Amino acid sequence: MDTYKYNIIKERFDLKIENPNETVKGEFELDKNAKYVQGILITSDRDELLFYRGSQKMQLNDKELFPENFESRLLMAGLNVAPDDRAISIGNVESGNGRLEVTYKDQNHENARFTPYRVSIYTFSIVDLETTLQDD
């Protein structure tokens, strides 16, 4: 048997952007077994819209991870990045009550004409296997 002391939970949360220049707020609950959040990644079904038009604020519980108007392009990873390197490392932020809040803003941009799109936020959290095994 492996001697790993933790496992990683990967979760996806979606926001639907249906109107130009819209601000969409989402509040998401992380898996109850998540002990620390290590990384975040943002993507979309229309990457060009996310890249040119998007910005957001993200906070975990009451801890700000990314400030208001943080450009989405800074949280995206292209195909030229190895899969294991795509998430933005945020260290080991305690998940606390596990509430992720995202305020996403769409803004006009000359290089990307608006059409409705989906924004997906992925979180990567560490689970303490010893705690998980005790719960079973």
C-alpha positions in Angstrom: 0.0 0.0 0.0 1.2 3.5 -0.8 2.3 5.7 2.1 0.8 8.9 0.8 -0.6 11.1 3.6 -2.9 13.1 1.4 -4.9 13.0 -1.8 -5.9 15.8 -4.2 -9.6 16.6 -4.9 -10.2 18.4 -8.2 -13.5 20.3 -8.5 -15.1 22.4 -11.2 -17.5 25.3 -10.7 -19.2 27.1 -13.6 -20.6 30.6 -14.2 -22.7 31.4 -17.2 -22.1 34.8 -18.9 -25.3 35.5 -20.8 -25.1 39.3 -21.4 -22.3 41.7 -22.5 -20.7 43.8 -19.7 -22.4 41.6 -17.1 -21.0 40.9 -13.6 -21.8 37.4 -12.3 -21.4 36.3 -8.8 -21.0 32.7 -7.7 -20.6 31.1 -4.3 -19.4 27.5 -4.3 -18.9 24.9 -1.6 -15.7 22.8 -1.7 -15.7 19.2 -0.9 -16.2 18.8 2.9 -13.0 16.7 3.1 -10.8 19.4 1.6 -8.2 20.5 4.1 -6.2 23.0 2.0 -6.6 24.5 -1.4 -3.4 24.4 -3.3 -4.2 25.7 -6.8 -6.8 27.3 -9.0 -7.3 27.3 -12.8 -9.8 29.2 -14.9 -11.0 28.2 -18.4 -14.0 28.6 -20.7 -15.9 27.1 -23.6 -14.9 30.3 -25.4 -11.2 30.9 -24.3 -10.9 34.0 -26.5 -13.7 35.7 -24.6 -12.3 34.8 -21.3 -8.9 36.0 -22.4 -9.9 39.4 -23.8 -13.1 40.2 -21.9 -12.8 38.7 -18.4 -11.6 39.7 -15.0 -12.6 38.5 -11.5 -12.2 38.6 -7.8 -11.9 35.4 -5.9 -11.9 34.7 -2.2 -11.9 31.6 -0.1 -14.0 32.1 3.0 -13.0 35.7 3.8 -9.4 35.4 2.5 -8.8 37.2 -0.8 -7.0 35.1 -3.4 -7.2 37.5 -6.3 -8.3 41.1 -6.1 -11.2 42.7 -8.0 -10.4 43.2 -11.7 -7.7 40.6 -11.7 -7.4 39.7 -15.4 -8.5 36.2 -16.3 -5.7 35.8 -18.8 -3.3 35.6 -15.9 -5.1 32.5 -14.5 -5.3 30.6 -17.8 -2.9 28.0 -19.2 -2.4 27.1 -22.8 -2.0 23.7 -24.5 1.8 24.3 -24.5 1.9 24.0 -20.7 2.3 20.5 -19.2 -0.9 19.3 -17.6 0.7 19.1 -14.1 1.8 22.8 -14.4 -1.5 24.3 -15.4 -2.9 25.3 -12.1 -1.9 28.6 -10.4 -0.3 27.7 -7.1 -1.8 29.6 -4.1 0.2 27.7 -1.5 -1.7 25.7 1.1 -4.7 27.9 2.0 -6.9 26.3 4.7 -10.3 25.6 3.3 -12.0 26.5 6.5 -15.8 26.3 5.9 -15.0 25.6 2.2 -16.8 28.6 0.6 -15.3 29.9 -2.7 -16.7 33.2 -3.9 -16.1 34.4 -7.4 -17.2 37.7 -8.9 -16.6 37.6 -12.6 -16.8 40.7 -14.9 -17.3 40.7 -18.6 -16.1 43.9 -20.4 -16.2 45.0 -24.1 -13.0 44.4 -26.0 -12.4 45.1 -29.7 -10.7 41.7 -30.3 -13.6 39.6 -29.0 -17.2 40.1 -30.0 -19.6 39.0 -27.3 -21.6 35.7 -27.4 -22.8 33.8 -24.3 -20.1 31.7 -22.7 -19.3 29.6 -19.7 -16.4 30.3 -17.3 -15.1 27.3 -15.4 -13.1 27.5 -12.2 -11.1 24.5 -11.1 -9.8 24.0 -7.6 -7.2 21.6 -6.4 -7.5 20.7 -2.7 -5.5 18.4 -0.4 -7.4 15.9 1.6 -5.9 14.3 4.7 -6.3 10.5 4.1 -6.0 9.7 7.8 -9.1 11.9 8.5 -11.0 10.5 5.5 -10.3 6.9 6.6 -11.5 7.7 10.1 -14.8 9.0 8.7 -15.5 5.8 6.8 
